[in-house]
């Protein structure tokens, strides 16, 4: 297998169909269709690959696909979640703009497997340029017979449409995303029923992340086991990591699961010159922060990060050096969840505002000693008490910060200024 | 009244969805109005509601739920500055300060000549290019420095 499976750059030119085909593109789809590989065999291969949802939740992809009803005659849908708005995360954008046909091929294989004829790709509203690349790529694929009726001249039909979001973090939650495609406010649905039985327009629907779909062609071409072996047990394959914040060379890197954080930091050129690593949010802004001394010994995979007290999430790594005020950082994150709460569930709608206002007053020298316990009490009354995980996502950063940097918050309250 | 150009664009969007799901095109329709007029007035929402066959209130709900719609007139060029964590760490505060110095406006304001407006944005999903702003929700400008901002503004001034 080549070193880079999913990640491409503008220089690779893969957004053009010709170049993608020259690089071996659409061979996996051709193999599936011409060899008439059974859906069961494909699902078994995906299960063997150990691929888990790359959007952040890490649900096993093969298992998710097996939930779709097989002997259902009506319309079914396939949806790609490219609504990448978790602060720190920007890997799917590079797939959309530099390797769009890989996503189309992955979705076409998934559509064949689950008997779906129509797919939607929901693109984050802020990345219009990537949406335009996807629109052009779909058009090109349609003209060349990789989308539409009789794909590759065979008896298989699948078309893919791009739907643009317009600034709502919560639409990254799969049922809010479905509501949004239906032309409504993006408010998550109560589950069950799950999308596999009641999804888009009430039809059975499977939703996967962009990177998840983009991993499929390689798995089909090379075999699930080979993909799994690239990673570590329980975290199969390779993964894209976005590293941002206080590093010399922020960027996206494709690495085997289980790569030490140290190695990623090195690839990103290390911490800004003259500064020391202080803390890292390892998987997108919702994941609990970890201090440098823990992080420098952690490997980037689901189990290692969980053992260390955080999560792999979307693989978005936010690096903070010794100039960072943790109160200020948390204030901004808490504002984000307050701003993005859809307002449907009382604990989240009211609680996120409460969290933000308390952290705001600590940051501005008006905190009270009892505020820290109040914050934790609030977190316990938000997390797990809402329809979707946004409530948990708002609570985890607060809990993580107070677990590892409580002293800094206490200093802020006592001295009315930063420790840094 | 929706312009012919907007109707053509909406019709193209409608082809993506089942015939009985016209409401699915509402987000795009609002975007097209904003692209043409710079903002979306209640009358535009009413026109979209009639065209797509949905209650006016449902259009209003969508327009107010998603942050990127302008519900009041903004500048000819609206710069949406991301201030979320990765951008904050990389200096989005300096970006805002520089824009304030150059344009004399703060978040949510428009220059007197109507040329520039500044909005605060949430995560744009391009954090490795922090700090950044978008121009009219179309073009992302990242890895901003004061010099780079000056260049971008000079380019826009020429247009």
Contacts between the chains, C-beta under 8 A, distances in Angstrom:
chain1	res1	chain2	res2	distance
A	75	B	18	8.0
A	84	B	125	4.2
A	85	B	122	7.0
A	85	B	123	5.1
A	85	B	125	5.6
A	86	B	123	7.0
A	87	B	84	4.6
A	87	B	85	5.1
A	87	B	86	6.2
A	87	B	123	4.3
A	87	B	127	6.8
A	88	B	85	7.0
A	88	B	86	5.7
A	88	B	123	7.9
A	88	B	127	5.3
A	89	B	123	7.9
A	89	B	125	6.4
A	89	B	127	7.0
A	90	B	125	5.1
A	90	B	126	4.9
A	90	B	127	4.9
A	90	B	128	5.6
A	90	B	129	7.8
A	92	B	125	7.4
A	93	B	125	5.5
A	93	B	126	6.0
A	120	B	16	7.7
A	124	B	124	7.7
A	124	B	125	4.8
A	125	B	66	7.2
A	125	B	68	5.3
A	125	B	137	7.1
A	126	B	68	7.4
A	126	B	121	7.0
A	126	B	123	7.8
A	126	B	124	3.8
A	126	B	125	5.9
A	126	B	126	7.4
A	126	B	134	6.3
A	126	B	137	7.3
A	126	B	140	7.2
A	127	B	124	6.9
A	127	B	125	5.7
A	127	B	126	6.6
A	127	B	140	6.9
A	128	B	134	8.0
A	128	B	137	6.2
A	128	B	138	5.0
A	128	B	139	7.4
A	128	B	140	8.0
A	129	B	138	7.8
A	129	B	139	7.0
A	129	B	140	6.7
A	161	B	16	3.8
A	161	B	17	7.7
A	162	B	16	7.9
A	163	B	16	7.2
A	163	B	24	7.6
A	163	B	27	7.5
A	163	B	28	8.0
A	164	B	27	6.8
A	164	B	28	6.7
A	164	B	31	7.0
A	165	B	27	7.5
A	165	B	66	7.3
A	166	B	27	5.6
A	166	B	30	7.5
A	166	B	31	6.3
A	166	B	66	4.0
A	166	B	67	7.5
A	166	B	68	4.4
A	166	B	69	6.3
A	166	B	137	8.0
A	167	B	66	4.9
A	167	B	67	3.5
A	167	B	68	3.6
A	167	B	69	7.7
A	167	B	121	7.6
A	167	B	122	6.9
A	168	B	65	6.3
A	168	B	66	5.0
A	168	B	67	6.8
A	169	B	122	6.3
A	169	B	123	7.1
A	180	B	27	7.1
A	181	B	24	6.0
A	182	B	21	7.0
A	182	B	23	6.6
A	182	B	24	6.0
A	183	B	21	7.6
A	183	B	23	3.5
A	183	B	24	4.7
A	183	B	25	6.9
A	183	B	26	4.2
A	183	B	27	6.6
A	183	B	52	7.7
A	183	B	54	7.2
A	183	B	58	7.7
A	183	B	62	6.7
A	184	B	23	7.5
A	184	B	58	7.2
A	184	B	61	7.3
A	184	B	62	6.8
A	185	B	61	5.1
A	185	B	62	6.3
A	185	B	65	4.2
A	186	B	65	6.6
A	186	B	66	7.6
A	201	B	18	6.7
A	201	B	21	6.2
A	242	B	127	6.3
A	242	B	128	5.8
A	243	B	128	7.2
A	244	B	86	4.1
A	244	B	89	7.8
A	244	B	90	7.6
A	244	B	127	4.0
A	244	B	128	5.1
A	244	B	130	6.0
A	245	B	85	7.6
A	245	B	86	5.5
A	245	B	89	4.5
A	245	B	90	7.0
A	245	B	130	7.8
A	246	B	89	5.8
A	246	B	90	7.8
A	250	B	90	8.0
A	250	B	127	7.5
A	250	B	128	4.2
A	250	B	129	7.7
A	250	B	130	7.2
A	251	B	128	5.0
A	252	B	128	6.3
A	281	B	85	7.7
A	285	B	84	7.6
A	285	B	85	5.8
A	285	B	123	7.8
A	316	B	127	7.1
A	318	B	85	6.0
A	318	B	86	5.7
A	318	B	89	7.3
A	318	B	127	7.6
A	320	B	89	6.4
A	324	B	89	6.7
A	328	B	88	7.7
A	329	B	85	6.1
A	329	B	88	7.3
A	329	B	89	7.6
A	332	B	83	7.0
A	332	B	84	6.5
A	332	B	85	5.5
A	332	B	88	5.3
A	333	B	84	8.0
A	333	B	85	5.9
A	336	B	84	5.9
A	336	B	85	7.8
A	336	B	122	6.1
A	336	B	123	7.3
A	339	B	122	6.4
A	340	B	122	6.6
A	342	B	65	7.7
